[in-house]
């Protein structure tokens, strides 16, 4: 997949804009070297994820055995279905829950009995699904695009508090150090998932939730509008 046109348009906008807001720390650093009026404002998290009241197990999960490794969000060109296929084949007792819209077919993954696809659902249901999962995962193909990204689902995962395993992403590794297990390639992923399953540290759960407790959508919007006011007036 080529993102060259997106890169060209982005560079044009960065040069011509009065101010630039970056959700990604990595992108902020890159743009900040080129111009002034650059601000880092991470994504806000929907209130459903920040509400820590216990939820009942969603109906659609009740027949899925544990352990459960859960991903939610769009599954598109950079979704690493081959990685998940290998992991699911290696250990049929591990169950992978994939919630969201698929823009590509994944025939080999779809044939596996321990891989479960579910359609997009509400934030409230996602929060409940995360609470009743064992590990939350971010399995993308490694690329510069992913390395420099700022996935909003990471902050949603943090709000749930469960162990997280992710491919290398600057935002994940540096903004909240130690909150996620980082893995590159099948062997590291297998080891990271095993470590995550063995995690029994309430302090880590509390740390993850603390990282994003004030990261509301409203707070992000207020920060964004303050930038607009400074530029406009």
C-alpha positions as CSV (number, residue, x, y, z in Angstrom):
1,X,0.0,0.0,0.0
2,X,1.4,3.4,-1.0
3,X,0.8,6.5,1.0
4,X,2.9,8.8,-1.1
5,X,0.0,11.1,-2.2
6,X,-1.0,11.5,1.4
7,X,2.5,12.4,2.3
8,X,2.7,15.0,-0.5
9,X,-0.6,16.6,0.6
10,X,0.5,16.5,4.2
11,X,3.7,18.3,3.5
12,X,1.8,21.0,1.5
13,X,-0.6,21.6,4.3
14,X,2.2,21.7,6.9
15,X,3.9,24.4,5.0
16,X,0.8,26.5,4.3
17,X,-1.1,26.2,7.6
18,X,-1.1,29.0,10.2
19,X,-0.8,26.3,12.9
20,X,-0.4,22.5,13.1
21,X,-1.9,20.1,15.7
22,X,-0.4,16.6,15.9
23,X,-2.0,13.7,17.7
24,X,1.1,11.6,17.3
25,X,4.2,12.5,19.4
26,X,6.4,11.2,16.6
27,X,4.8,13.4,13.9
28,X,4.9,16.4,16.3
29,X,8.7,16.0,16.6
30,X,9.1,15.7,12.9
31,X,7.0,18.8,12.1
32,X,8.3,20.8,15.0
33,X,11.8,20.7,13.4
34,X,10.4,22.3,10.2
35,X,8.3,25.1,11.5
36,X,6.7,27.1,14.4
37,X,3.2,26.9,15.9
38,X,3.1,23.1,16.3
39,X,1.2,21.6,19.2
40,X,0.9,18.0,20.4
41,X,-2.7,17.1,21.4
42,X,-3.3,13.4,21.8
43,X,-6.7,11.9,21.0
44,X,-9.5,12.1,23.5
45,X,-11.1,8.9,24.9
46,X,-14.9,8.4,24.8
47,X,-16.5,8.6,28.3
48,X,-17.6,5.0,28.0
49,X,-14.0,3.8,28.3
50,X,-13.2,6.1,31.2
51,X,-16.2,4.9,33.3
52,X,-14.7,2.2,35.6
53,X,-18.0,0.7,36.8
54,X,-18.1,-3.1,36.2
55,X,-19.9,-4.3,33.1
56,X,-21.6,-7.7,32.5
57,X,-20.0,-9.9,29.9
58,X,-21.4,-9.1,26.4
59,X,-23.8,-11.7,25.0
60,X,-21.7,-12.2,21.9
61,X,-18.6,-13.3,24.0
62,X,-20.3,-15.8,26.2
63,X,-19.5,-18.9,24.1
64,X,-15.9,-17.9,23.5
65,X,-13.4,-19.8,25.7
66,X,-10.5,-18.2,27.4
67,X,-7.8,-17.0,27.1
68,X,-9.1,-14.2,25.0
69,X,-6.9,-11.9,22.9
70,X,-9.0,-9.0,21.7
71,X,-8.7,-6.4,18.9
72,X,-11.3,-3.8,18.0
73,X,-11.3,-1.3,15.1
74,X,-11.1,-1.4,11.4
75,X,-9.2,-4.3,9.7
76,X,-7.7,-3.0,6.6
77,X,-4.5,-3.2,4.5
78,X,-2.1,-2.8,7.4
79,X,-3.8,-5.3,9.7
80,X,-1.4,-8.2,10.1
81,X,-3.7,-11.1,9.5
82,X,-0.7,-13.4,8.7
83,X,0.8,-12.8,12.2
84,X,-2.5,-13.7,13.8
85,X,-3.0,-16.7,11.6
86,X,0.4,-18.1,12.7
87,X,-0.3,-17.4,16.4
88,X,-3.7,-18.9,16.3
89,X,-2.5,-22.0,14.5
90,X,0.4,-22.5,16.9
91,X,-1.9,-22.6,20.0
92,X,-5.5,-23.6,19.3
93,X,-6.4,-23.0,23.0
94,X,-5.8,-19.2,22.4
95,X,-8.9,-17.4,21.2
96,X,-8.6,-14.2,19.1
97,X,-11.6,-11.8,19.1
98,X,-11.6,-9.4,16.2
99,X,-14.3,-6.7,16.5
100,X,-15.0,-4.2,13.7
101,X,-15.3,-3.7,10.0
102,X,-13.2,-5.7,7.5
103,X,-12.2,-4.0,4.3
104,X,-10.2,-7.1,3.1
105,X,-11.0,-10.8,3.1
106,X,-8.9,-13.0,5.3
107,X,-9.9,-16.5,4.2
108,X,-7.2,-18.4,6.1
109,X,-7.8,-16.6,9.3
110,X,-11.6,-16.9,8.9
111,X,-11.3,-20.7,8.7
112,X,-9.7,-21.1,12.1
113,X,-12.1,-22.1,14.9
114,X,-10.2,-20.1,17.5
115,X,-10.5,-16.8,15.6
116,X,-13.8,-15.0,16.1
117,X,-15.0,-12.1,14.0
118,X,-17.7,-9.7,15.3
119,X,-19.2,-6.7,13.7
120,X,-18.7,-3.1,14.9
121,X,-20.5,-2.3,18.1
122,X,-21.0,0.6,20.5
123,X,-18.2,2.0,22.7
124,X,-20.1,0.7,25.8
125,X,-20.0,-2.8,24.3
126,X,-16.3,-2.5,23.4
127,X,-15.5,-1.4,27.0
128,X,-17.3,-4.4,28.3
129,X,-15.6,-6.7,25.8
130,X,-12.2,-5.4,26.9
131,X,-13.1,-5.9,30.5
132,X,-13.9,-9.6,29.8
133,X,-10.8,-10.2,27.7
134,X,-7.4,-11.3,28.9
135,X,-5.1,-9.3,26.6
136,X,-5.8,-6.4,24.2
137,X,-3.7,-6.4,21.0
138,X,-2.5,-4.1,18.2
139,X,-1.3,-6.4,15.5
140,X,-0.4,-4.3,12.5
141,X,2.2,-4.8,9.8
142,X,5.3,-2.9,10.8
143,X,6.0,0.2,8.7
144,X,7.0,3.8,9.1
145,X,3.3,4.7,8.9
146,X,2.5,2.5,11.9
147,X,5.7,3.4,13.9
148,X,4.7,7.1,13.7
149,X,1.0,6.7,14.3
150,X,-1.1,7.5,17.3
151,X,-3.8,4.8,17.5
152,X,-6.8,6.0,19.5
153,X,-7.5,2.4,20.5
154,X,-4.3,2.4,22.5
155,X,-5.8,5.0,24.9
156,X,-9.1,3.1,24.9
157,X,-7.1,-0.1,25.9
158,X,-5.3,1.8,28.6
159,X,-8.6,2.9,30.1
160,X,-9.7,-0.7,30.4
161,X,-6.5,-1.5,32.3
162,X,-5.9,-5.0,30.8
163,X,-2.4,-6.1,29.5
164,X,-1.7,-4.7,26.0
165,X,0.6,-6.2,23.3
166,X,1.6,-4.0,20.4
167,X,3.9,-3.8,17.4
168,X,6.6,-1.1,17.9
169,X,5.0,2.4,17.9
170,X,6.7,5.5,19.2
171,X,3.6,6.8,20.9
172,X,3.0,3.5,22.7
173,X,6.6,3.1,23.9
174,X,7.4,6.7,24.9
175,X,4.3,8.5,26.0
176,X,3.3,5.9,28.6
177,X,6.5,3.8,29.2
178,X,6.0,0.3,30.5
179,X,2.2,0.3,29.9
180,X,2.3,-2.2,27.0
181,X,4.4,-5.2,25.9
182,X,6.2,-4.5,22.6
183,X,6.7,-7.3,20.1
184,X,8.1,-7.6,16.6
185,X,7.6,-10.8,14.7
186,X,5.9,-14.1,15.5
187,X,8.3,-15.3,18.2
188,X,8.3,-12.0,20.1
189,X,4.5,-11.9,19.9
190,X,4.1,-15.4,21.2
191,X,6.4,-14.6,24.2
192,X,4.7,-11.2,24.8
193,X,1.2,-12.8,24.8
194,X,2.4,-15.4,27.3
195,X,3.9,-12.7,29.6
196,X,0.8,-10.7,29.3
197,X,-1.3,-13.7,30.3
198,X,0.9,-14.2,33.3
199,X,0.6,-10.6,34.5
200,X,-1.0,-10.3,37.9
201,X,0.1,-6.8,39.0
202,X,-2.7,-4.5,40.2
203,X,-0.3,-1.6,40.2
204,X,0.1,-2.0,36.4
205,X,-3.7,-2.0,35.9
206,X,-3.9,1.2,38.0
207,X,-1.0,2.8,36.1
208,X,-2.7,2.2,32.7
209,X,-6.0,3.7,33.9
210,X,-4.2,6.6,35.5
211,X,-2.4,7.4,32.2
212,X,-5.6,8.4,30.5
213,X,-8.0,9.3,33.3
214,X,-8.1,13.0,32.2
215,X,-7.9,12.2,28.5
216,X,-11.5,13.0,27.7
217,X,-12.8,14.0,24.3
218,X,-13.8,17.3,25.8
219,X,-10.3,18.0,27.1
220,X,-8.8,17.3,23.7
221,X,-11.4,19.6,22.0
222,X,-10.7,22.4,24.5
223,X,-7.0,22.2,23.8
224,X,-7.6,22.2,20.1
225,X,-9.9,25.3,20.2
226,X,-7.3,27.1,22.3
227,X,-4.8,26.6,19.5
228,X,-7.3,28.0,17.0
229,X,-8.0,31.0,19.1
230,X,-4.3,31.8,19.4
231,X,-3.7,31.5,15.7
232,X,-6.9,33.4,14.7
233,X,-6.5,36.3,17.0
